[in-house]
Amino acid sequence: PKRPAPTGPLPFIYPGSHLPPAFQVTCPEPGRIEMSVEEERFVIESRFSTPDGGWHSASCDYFSHQRRLERLPEGVVVFDRFVNLTGENLPLMQQHTCDLRGRLHKAWVAGLSPASGTASVNEPANPTTYGATATAGIGMIALNDEFMLHAVNSAVGGVTALSDDSFVLRPGASYTAEWMIIPTDRADFWDFINSARRIRNVNFELKYQFAFLRAGPPTSEWSDEALRSFLENKGADLACASISYPRYQGRYPHGTAFQRVDHSIYAEHNDRLRTICPAVKTMIYFHCFIDVVDDSPVRFAQDRLLLPDGTQADYSKPEDRIFFPTLTNDFGREVSKNIDLILNDSKADGVYWDEIEYSRYRYHYGDPWDGCSADIDPNTHKIVRPKCSVALITQPFRLYHVRRILERGPLIANGMPHTRTMADIHFGRFVETGSISNCAQALLYAPVALGDHLTERTEEDAYRVMLAALDYGCLYNWYSDIVIPTHRNLACYMFPITPVELHEGYVIGKERIITKVSRNFGWGDNSTHEVHVFDASGREVADFNAPTLTHQGTTFTELRLPEDWSAAIIRH
C-alpha cells in the first residue's frame, strides 16, 4: 500500500525564506583559511606539489604563490596565483582539504552522497565537495575553466577535499586558480547548492518542453491526428528528429555522412509538423565529435582523438570514430556544415546538440596540446605524459556555433557545461538518465533530466522517472517516441520555468513550482495559484482539494499528496 497523504501541520515554503548565513573568515598563515559559522569552525588547508616529490603551502624554488580572498554574501572566492620560476613545464598539483574527522555526519561529492562516506570523483559538470556536521556545513567548488575540468572532489576518512591532479604550468607563465568556499548554517546540502547556483548566475529561464519525434518510419506513417495528440499530450514545445532515417550505408549518418543523405525527408517532416501544430518548433540532431565515413581517418588524420596508446578513439563501434573539431582544423570546418543543412535545407527551427562537451573520452593524447594538462605521477610528482582536454581545445568552436544557432532559433544540448565560459551562455540542456543519479550533474546549470531510454515503454514508466528526477531537484524532458501518452501529465506543466531554488522532491521557479512532496507552497506574495495534481499513475485529478491559505499576509497553496502523487502550481 502506498503512503497516504500526511495530516497535521505542514511547513510553509517560499523562495528566499532562508537567508545566507553570517560567517567569519581569516587567513592566519599561507595555505590556511579559517571560517566560522554558527558554533562550527572549519579549517581549509592547501598544499601544492613540486616535481621533486614535495609539497609546499607557499612560494618555493619552483613557483611563486600569492593568495587573495574576495568575500561575497554567501561565501569566499579564493584566488591562488602561481608563477613558474623554472625553465621547464611545471607539474603543479593542488589540494585543498577540510578535516572533519569526528564531526562529519554526511558528505556529498559531485552532488552525490556515498553510503560509505568515501568517494573520489572527477565530474566537471558538478565540481563540488560538501560536508555536513550536526549543525552546519562547508562546501568547496572549482570556478575557472581549467580547475573545473581537472577538479577531483573527494571525501575520504572524514576529510573533504577539492584537488587538481592534472595541471601543468608553462615555463615563466602565470596562472590563477579560482575556487570558492561556501558555508551553510544548517546541515543542508540544498542550501549549499542553491548558494552555488546564485553565485554562478545560472537561475535563467528554461523555455521548452523537449520531445524526440522521428522524421522517418514509423512516425512518418502516423495520421495528422496521431501526431497532434502525441505532441499535445507531451506538452512539447520542441519536436526533435533523430538521424535514424535515412541511414548512410546502414549507419547513423554522424559527422560528414549527414551531408550525404536526403534532406528533403526532414524538410517534409518539419513542414508537416508546422501545419499540424504551428506553435511547436522543430529541431534536428547534431553531433560534432563522431564521423562514420570510411575515409574520414585519412581525410582528417590530424584531427583524430587519440588514446594513450596512439590509436584513434571510437564510440564502441569501429566505424563510430571520434575526432575533435576546432575553428581552424579540417574536421571542424566540415562538420559545422551540418548546422547549415539542418537550419536551411532541412527547414528546422533549431538544433539539438548531442554530447556537446565531449564524446566518451575527455582527453586527447596527441597534438595539439592544451598547454595545461598532463597525467602526473602521484608519488614522484613528475609529468608522465601530456594530454589535451577535449572540452578546452574545442571550446572556441562550440562557443561560436552555439551563438550562431541561438541567433537563428532554439538550441537544446545533452550534457552540462564543463567550463565557466560555457556556463555563462544560457540555453536549455539535460542529462541522460540511464542512471538516475546522473541528475547530480545538472544541479549547477539546467536541472533537467532526459527520460530513461532503457526502461521507459509506457507513460506510467515515464511518470516514474519524472518523480525520480524530482528527488534530485530536477525537471523532465521526453526521450523516446516509443512512449505515446494518452493524456496530459505533469511534464505538460513544467515549462517555461526560471529556477529559483532546488530541493529534494520539488523545484521552485519564478513561474511555477513542481513538487512530489506535501507542503504549503507560495512565493511570499499575494499571487493567485493554478493547481494541477496527478495521482500515482500520472493522471490529473480534477477534483483534488488544494485550499488557498493566507499566512503572514501572503498566499499559499496547501498540498497534501499521497505517495507517488505530484503537482504543478502555476503562479498568476
C-alpha positions in Angstrom: 0.0 0.0 0.0 1.2 3.5 -0.8 1.6 6.0 1.9 -1.5 8.2 2.4 -1.5 12.0 2.4 0.0 13.5 5.6 -2.0 15.0 8.3 -1.0 17.7 10.8 0.9 20.9 10.3 2.9 21.4 7.1 5.9 23.8 6.7 5.5 27.0 4.7 7.8 27.0 1.7 8.7 30.1 -0.4 11.8 31.2 -2.2 14.3 33.2 -0.1 12.8 32.0 3.2 16.3 31.1 4.4 18.8 34.0 4.4 22.6 33.5 3.7 24.5 32.7 6.9 26.6 35.0 8.9 30.2 33.8 8.9 33.7 35.0 9.7 36.8 34.2 7.7 40.5 34.7 8.3 43.8 33.7 6.6 46.2 33.4 9.5 49.1 31.9 7.5 49.9 30.8 4.0 47.9 27.8 2.9 45.4 28.1 5.7 41.9 29.6 5.8 39.7 29.5 8.9 35.9 30.0 8.7 33.3 30.1 11.4 29.6 29.8 11.0 27.1 29.3 13.9 29.1 27.3 16.5 31.3 25.5 14.0 34.8 26.3 13.0 36.2 25.0 9.7 39.8 25.0 8.7 40.8 24.6 5.0 44.4 23.8 4.4 46.1 24.0 1.0 49.2 22.5 -0.4 50.9 22.5 -3.9 53.2 19.9 -5.4 56.7 20.2 -6.7 58.5 17.9 -9.2 61.0 16.8 -6.5 58.1 14.8 -4.8 57.5 17.5 -2.2 54.5 19.7 -1.1 54.5 23.4 -0.2 51.9 25.8 1.1 53.7 28.9 -0.1 56.3 30.1 -2.6 59.3 27.9 -3.2 62.2 27.5 -5.7 59.8 26.1 -8.3 56.9 28.7 -8.2 55.8 31.8 -6.5 52.4 31.9 -4.9 50.1 34.7 -4.0 46.6 34.3 -2.4 43.8 36.8 -2.4 40.3 36.4 -0.8 37.2 38.1 -2.0 34.3 37.9 0.4 30.8 37.6 -1.1 27.4 37.5 0.7 27.3 33.7 0.5 31.0 32.7 0.6 34.6 33.5 -0.1 36.3 33.3 -3.5 39.9 32.2 -3.3 42.4 33.4 -6.0 45.7 31.4 -6.0 48.2 33.0 -8.4 51.2 30.9 -9.4 54.3 31.9 -11.5 56.6 29.2 -12.9 60.1 30.1 -11.8 61.7 27.3 -13.8 62.6 26.9 -17.5 60.5 23.8 -17.9 56.9 22.7 -17.9 56.0 22.6 -14.2 53.6 19.9 -12.9 51.6 21.7 -10.2 49.0 19.7 -8.3 46.9 21.4 -5.7 44.9 20.1 -2.8 42.5 21.9 -0.5 41.3 19.8 2.4 38.9 20.3 5.4 39.4 17.8 8.2 36.0 16.9 9.6 37.1 13.7 11.4 34.8 13.1 14.3 32.3 15.7 13.1 31.3 14.7 9.6 27.8 13.4 9.5 27.4 13.2 5.7 29.4 14.2 2.6 28.4 15.0 -0.9 30.9 14.5 -3.7 30.0 16.0 -7.1 26.4 16.1 -5.9 26.1 12.6 -4.7 26.3 11.2 -1.1 28.0 7.9 -0.9 26.6 5.5 1.7 30.1 4.6 2.7 31.1 8.3 3.2 34.0 7.7 0.9 34.3 8.8 -2.8 36.7 10.5 -5.2 35.2 11.9 -8.4 36.2 13.9 -11.5 33.0 15.5 -12.7 33.4 18.9 -14.3 29.7 19.5 -14.5 29.5 19.5 -10.7 33.0 20.1 -9.3 31.8 20.4 -5.7 32.5 18.8 -2.3 30.2 19.4 0.7 30.5 18.1 4.2 27.8 18.5 6.9 28.3 18.3 10.6 25.4 18.1 13.1 24.5 21.8 12.8 26.3 23.3 9.8 28.2 22.6 6.6 31.1 23.6 4.4 31.4 23.3 0.7 34.1 23.9 -1.9 33.7 24.4 -5.7 36.1 25.0 -8.6 35.3 28.1 -10.6 37.7 28.8 -13.5 37.8 26.7 -16.7 41.0 24.7 -16.1 40.2 23.9 -12.5 36.7 22.8 -13.3 37.9 20.4 -16.0 40.7 18.9 -13.7 38.8 19.0 -10.4 38.8 16.0 -8.2 36.2 16.1 -5.4 36.6 13.7 -2.6 35.6 12.6 0.9 38.0 10.1 2.5 38.3 9.2 6.2 36.3 12.2 7.3 38.4 14.7 5.2 36.7 16.5 2.4 38.8 17.9 -0.4 39.0 19.8 -3.7 42.0 19.0 -5.8 43.6 19.4 -9.3 45.9 16.4 -10.1 46.5 17.3 -13.7 47.7 20.9 -14.1 50.9 22.0 -15.8 52.3 25.5 -15.9 54.4 26.5 -18.9 58.0 28.0 -18.3 57.8 31.5 -16.9 54.0 31.6 -17.2 51.4 32.6 -14.6 48.1 31.0 -13.7 45.3 31.9 -11.3 43.2 29.1 -9.9 39.8 30.3 -8.7 37.7 28.4 -6.2 35.1 29.1 -3.6 34.3 28.2 0.0 30.6 28.2 0.8 29.4 27.8 4.4 25.9 26.8 5.4 24.3 27.5 8.9 22.3 24.3 8.5 23.4 20.8 7.7 21.6 21.2 4.4 23.1 20.1 1.0 20.4 22.1 -0.8 21.4 25.3 0.9 24.9 24.8 -0.5 23.6 24.0 -4.0 21.3 27.0 -4.1 24.1 29.3 -2.9 26.4 27.9 -5.6 23.7 28.4 -8.3 23.2 32.0 -7.3 26.9 32.7 -7.3 27.3 31.1 -10.7 24.3 33.1 -12.0 22.5 30.1 -13.5 18.9 30.7 -12.5 17.9 31.5 -16.0 14.6 30.7 -17.9 14.2 27.2 -19.3 11.7 27.8 -22.0 10.9 24.5 -23.6 9.5 21.0 -23.1 11.5 18.8 -25.5 10.5 15.6 -27.2 12.1 13.3 -29.8 9.9 12.5 -32.9 11.5 10.7 -35.8 11.2 12.1 -39.3 11.0 8.6 -40.9 9.2 5.4 -40.2 7.2 4.5 -38.2 6.2 8.0 -37.1 6.0 9.3 -40.7 3.1 6.9 -41.2 1.1 8.3 -38.3 -2.0 10.3 -39.1 -2.1 14.0 -38.5 -4.4 13.5 -35.5 -2.0 10.9 -34.0 0.9 13.4 -34.4 -1.1 16.2 -32.9 -2.2 14.1 -30.0 1.4 12.9 -29.4 2.8 16.5 -29.2 -0.1 17.9 -27.1 -0.1 15.1 -24.6 3.6 15.5 -24.1 3.2 19.3 -23.8 6.0 19.5 -26.3 7.3 22.9 -27.4 10.2 21.3 -29.4 10.0 18.2 -31.6 13.4 16.8 -32.5 14.1 14.5 -35.4 16.9 12.0 -34.8 19.2 10.8 -37.6 17.9 7.3 -37.6 16.4 7.7 -41.0 17.6 7.9 -43.7 20.8 5.9 -43.0 24.2 6.2 -44.6 25.4 2.7 -45.8 23.3 1.2 -42.9 24.9 3.5 -40.3 23.6 6.5 -38.4 24.9 9.4 -40.5 27.1 11.0 -37.9 29.6 13.7 -39.0 30.1 14.3 -42.7 27.9 11.3 -43.5 24.9 13.6 -42.7 25.9 15.6 -45.8 25.4 12.5 -48.0 21.8 11.7 -47.1 18.5 13.0 -48.5 17.4 16.1 -46.5 14.1 16.5 -48.2 12.7 13.9 -45.8 13.5 16.2 -42.9 12.1 19.2 -44.7 8.8 17.5 -45.5 8.5 16.3 -41.9 9.2 19.8 -40.5 6.7 21.4 -42.9 4.1 18.8 -41.8 4.6 19.5 -38.1 4.2 23.3 -38.7 0.9 22.7 -40.4 -0.4 20.3 -37.6 1.0 22.2 -34.6 2.1 25.7 -35.6 3.3 26.5 -32.0 5.7 23.6 -31.9 9.3 24.3 -33.0 11.3 21.7 -35.0 14.8 20.5 -34.4 17.3 18.0 -35.8 20.0 16.1 -34.1 23.7 17.3 -34.4 26.9 15.7 -33.1 30.2 17.3 -33.5 32.7 14.6 -32.5 31.7 11.3 -34.4 32.2 10.6 -38.1 31.2 7.3 -39.8 32.6 7.8 -43.3 35.2 5.2 -44.1 37.9 7.6 -45.4 37.5 10.1 -42.5 40.6 8.8 -40.6 42.7 9.7 -43.7 40.8 12.8 -44.6 41.0 14.2 -41.0 44.2 12.4 -39.9 45.4 15.4 -37.8 42.1 15.7 -36.1 41.6 12.2 -34.7 41.1 11.8 -31.0 43.9 9.6 -29.8 44.1 7.3 -26.8 47.2 6.9 -24.7 48.4 4.0 -26.9 48.2 6.2 -30.0 45.1 4.5 -31.5 42.0 6.5 -32.6 39.1 6.5 -30.1 35.7 5.2 -31.2 32.3 5.1 -29.7 32.2 1.3 -29.1 31.8 0.5 -32.8 34.9 0.7 -35.1 33.0 2.9 -37.6 32.0 5.4 -35.0 35.3 7.2 -35.0 35.9 10.2 -32.7 37.5 13.4 -33.8 37.9 16.9 -32.2 36.6 19.9 -34.1 38.2 23.3 -33.9 37.6 26.6 -35.8 40.8 26.0 -37.8 41.1 22.3 -38.4 39.6 20.4 -41.3 37.1 18.3 -39.3 35.7 21.4 -37.6 35.2 23.2 -40.9 33.5 20.2 -42.4 31.2 19.0 -39.6 29.9 22.6 -39.0 28.3 22.4 -42.4 25.7 20.1 -40.8 24.3 23.0 -38.9 23.6 24.9 -42.1 22.0 21.8 -43.6 19.8 21.5 -40.5 18.6 25.1 -40.4 18.4 25.6 -44.2 18.0 22.6 -46.4 16.1 20.6 -43.7 13.9 23.5 -42.7 14.4 23.1 -38.9 13.8 25.9 -36.5 16.6 24.9 -34.2 19.3 22.3 -33.3 19.6 19.6 -30.7 23.3 19.2 -30.0 24.1 15.7 -28.5 27.1 15.3 -26.2 28.1 18.9 -26.6 31.1 18.9 -24.2 32.9 15.7 -25.3 32.2 12.2 -26.5 33.2 9.2 -24.4 36.8 10.4 -23.8 37.6 13.6 -22.0 41.3 13.7 -23.1 43.2 13.5 -26.3 46.8 12.1 -26.2 48.4 13.9 -29.1 48.9 17.2 -30.8 47.8 19.9 -30.3 48.4 20.3 -26.5 46.1 22.4 -24.5 49.0 23.9 -22.6 47.8 23.0 -19.1 47.0 19.2 -18.8 49.1 16.1 -18.1 49.0 12.8 -16.3 51.1 13.4 -13.2 52.7 10.6 -11.1 51.1 10.9 -7.6 54.3 9.7 -6.0 57.1 11.4 -7.8 55.0 14.4 -8.9 56.6 14.3 -12.3 54.8 14.5 -15.7 54.1 11.1 -17.1 52.7 12.3 -20.4 50.9 15.5 -21.6 47.3 15.3 -22.5 44.7 17.6 -24.1 41.3 18.4 -22.6 38.7 17.9 -25.4 36.4 20.4 -23.8 39.1 23.0 -23.7 40.6 22.6 -27.2 37.1 22.5 -28.8 35.6 25.3 -26.7 36.1 28.2 -29.3 34.4 26.0 -31.9 31.5 25.2 -29.7 31.1 28.8 -28.4 31.0 30.1 -32.0 28.4 27.7 -33.2 26.2 27.9 -30.1 26.0 31.6 -30.6 25.1 31.4 -34.2 22.5 28.7 -33.6 20.8 30.8 -30.9 20.7 33.7 -33.3 18.5 31.6 -35.6 16.3 29.7 -33.2 16.2 27.3 -30.2 19.1 25.1 -29.0 18.9 22.2 -26.7 22.0 20.2 -25.7 22.8 16.9 -24.0 25.3 17.4 -21.1 26.1 20.2 -18.7 28.8 22.8 -19.1 32.3 21.7 -18.2 33.7 25.2 -18.0 32.6 28.6 -16.6 33.0 30.0 -20.1 30.3 27.7 -21.5 28.1 28.0 -18.4 27.9 31.8 -18.9 25.9 31.2 -22.1 22.3 30.3 -21.1 20.2 27.8 -23.0 18.4 24.5 -22.3 20.4 21.3 -21.6 19.6 18.0 -20.0 21.4 14.9 -18.7 20.6 11.3 -19.7 19.1 9.1 -17.0 20.1 5.5 -17.9 21.3 6.1 -14.3 19.0 8.5 -12.5 22.0 9.6 -10.3 23.2 11.5 -13.4 20.8 14.2 -12.3 23.5 15.3 -9.9 25.4 16.6 -12.9 22.6 19.0 -13.7 22.4 20.8 -10.3 24.7 23.7 -11.2 23.1 24.6 -14.5 19.9 23.4 -16.1 18.2 21.0 -13.7 16.5 18.8 -16.4 16.6 15.0 -16.8 16.0 13.4 -20.1 13.7 10.4 -19.9 15.3 6.9 -19.5 15.6 5.2 -22.8 16.4 1.9 -21.1 13.2 1.5 -19.1 10.5 3.8 -20.4 8.0 2.0 -22.6 4.7 3.4 -21.3 3.5 6.7 -20.0 3.5 5.3 -16.4 7.2 4.4 -16.9 7.9 8.0 -17.9 5.9 9.3 -14.9 8.1 7.2 -12.5 11.2 8.8 -14.0 9.7 12.3 -13.5 9.2 11.5 -9.8 12.7 10.1 -9.5 14.2 13.2 -11.2 12.3 15.4 -8.6 14.2 13.5 -5.8 17.3 15.1 -7.3 15.7 18.6 -7.7 15.3 18.1 -11.5 12.6 18.5 -14.1 11.9 16.2 -17.1 12.2 16.2 -20.9 10.8 13.4 -23.0 13.1 10.8 -24.7 11.7 8.1 -27.0 8.7 8.5 -29.3 8.0 4.8 -28.3 6.3 6.3 -25.3 2.9 7.6 -26.6 0.9 9.3 -23.8 -2.9 9.1 -23.9 -3.5 12.1 -21.6 -1.7 15.2 -20.4 0.6 14.8 -17.5 2.9 16.5 -15.1 5.5 17.2 -17.8 3.0 19.3 -19.6 3.2 21.9 -16.8 6.9 22.1 -16.2 7.9 24.8 -18.6 8.7 27.7 -19.0 10.4 27.9 -15.7 13.1 30.1 -14.2 14.5 28.0 -11.4 15.0 29.9 -8.1 15.6 27.0 -5.7 16.1 23.3 -6.0 15.2 20.9 -3.2 14.8 17.2 -2.7 11.3 16.5 -4.2 10.5 19.9 -5.5 11.7 22.8 -7.7 10.7 26.4 -7.1 10.6 28.6 -10.2 9.5 32.2 -10.7 6.6 31.0 -12.8 5.7 27.6 -11.2 6.5 25.1 -8.5 6.8 21.4 -9.4 6.6 19.0 -6.5 6.1 15.4 -5.3 6.1 16.4 -1.6 3.5 17.9 0.7 4.0 21.4 1.8 2.3 24.8 1.9 3.8 26.4 -1.2 3.9 30.1 -2.2 6.1 32.9 -3.4 6.0 35.2 -0.4 3.5 37.4 -2.2 -0.3 37.7 -2.9 -0.2 36.0 -6.3 -3.0 33.6 -7.2 -2.3 29.9 -7.9 -3.5 27.5 -10.6 -3.0 23.9 -9.3 -2.7 20.7 -11.3 -2.5 17.5 -9.2 -1.6 14.0 -10.6 -2.2 10.6 -9.0 0.2 7.7 -8.7 -0.5 6.6 -12.3 0.3 10.1 -13.6 -3.3 11.1 -14.4 -4.7 14.5 -13.4 -7.2 14.5 -10.5 -9.7 17.2 -11.4 -11.5 17.5 -8.1 -8.4 17.4 -5.8 -8.7 19.7 -2.8 -5.8 22.1 -2.6 -7.0 25.0 -0.5 -5.6 28.5 -0.6 -4.2 29.8 2.7 -3.1 33.2 3.9 0.0 33.2 6.1 1.8 36.3 7.4 -0.2 38.3 4.8 0.9 36.2 1.8 -0.8 33.4 -0.3 0.0 29.7 -0.1 -1.4 26.5 -1.6 -1.8 23.7 0.8 -0.8 20.4 -0.8 -1.3 17.1 0.9 -0.1 14.4 -1.5 -0.2 10.7 -1.1 2.9 8.7 -2.1 3.8 9.0 -5.8 1.4 11.8 -6.4 2.7 15.1 -7.7 1.6 18.7 -8.6 2.3 21.7 -10.6 1.4 25.1 -9.0 1.4 27.9 -11.6 1.8 31.4 -10.4 -0.5 34.2 -11.7 
